[in-house]
């Protein structure tokens, strides 16, 4: 990514994550929120591994942590859906 685009991309990503956090806190449509988080995480991990793998100290650990995170995301989303 060109240096000039790095800051706007990082700000956009931060805003997207804050928006997603607000969505999760609202409790609305938890499965759709889980789908959105899964898509964002796959895109970020895929991009990082494809274009910046040399800057990721422990790629396997990154994937393991994110897999555990997604398991919690989906567990929570399904639990919230079933509780409603």
MODELLER restraints for C-alpha pairs under 7 A, 6 or more apart:
rsr = mdl.restraints
at = mdl.atoms
rsr.add(forms.Gaussian(group=physical.xy_distance, feature=features.Distance(at['CA:23:A'], at['CA:33:A']), mean=6.91, stdev=0.5))
rsr.add(forms.Gaussian(group=physical.xy_distance, feature=features.Distance(at['CA:24:A'], at['CA:30:A']), mean=6.67, stdev=0.5))
rsr.add(forms.Gaussian(group=physical.xy_distance, feature=features.Distance(at['CA:24:A'], at['CA:33:A']), mean=6.45, stdev=0.5))
rsr.add(forms.Gaussian(group=physical.xy_distance, feature=features.Distance(at['CA:30:A'], at['CA:77:A']), mean=4.80, stdev=0.5))
rsr.add(forms.Gaussian(group=physical.xy_distance, feature=features.Distance(at['CA:30:A'], at['CA:80:A']), mean=6.71, stdev=0.5))
rsr.add(forms.Gaussian(group=physical.xy_distance, feature=features.Distance(at['CA:30:A'], at['CA:81:A']), mean=6.51, stdev=0.5))
rsr.add(forms.Gaussian(group=physical.xy_distance, feature=features.Distance(at['CA:31:A'], at['CA:77:A']), mean=5.21, stdev=0.5))
rsr.add(forms.Gaussian(group=physical.xy_distance, feature=features.Distance(at['CA:31:A'], at['CA:78:A']), mean=6.58, stdev=0.5))
rsr.add(forms.Gaussian(group=physical.xy_distance, feature=features.Distance(at['CA:34:A'], at['CA:73:A']), mean=6.07, stdev=0.5))
rsr.add(forms.Gaussian(group=physical.xy_distance, feature=features.Distance(at['CA:34:A'], at['CA:74:A']), mean=6.04, stdev=0.5))
rsr.add(forms.Gaussian(group=physical.xy_distance, feature=features.Distance(at['CA:34:A'], at['CA:77:A']), mean=6.34, stdev=0.5))
rsr.add(forms.Gaussian(group=physical.xy_distance, feature=features.Distance(at['CA:38:A'], at['CA:70:A']), mean=6.78, stdev=0.5))
